[in-house]
Amino acid sequence: MIIYTLPYCAKCDTMKRMMNEEGIPYEEVLITEDIAKKKDFMEAPVLEHSGNYIRGMAPRSKIRELYGT
């Protein structure tokens, strides 16, 4: 899974903490202007897994569902 984040983003920190608590590995990528334009990101965090995206704060149940736990 990839978590696209912004610096000083409370929701991003919460999402990363939730992933760590669930033991789900992820790669963190900072959202740059280029990434935001290319992927049409308007908010953070954005979670990507197997071509699926969740924009904004995702509930723990949705993260488990995407990861397959």
Secondary structure, DSSP 8 states (H G I E B T S, - for coil): -EEEE-TT-HHHHHHHHHHHHHT---EEEE--HHHHHHHT--SS-EEEETTEEEES---HHHHHHHHT-
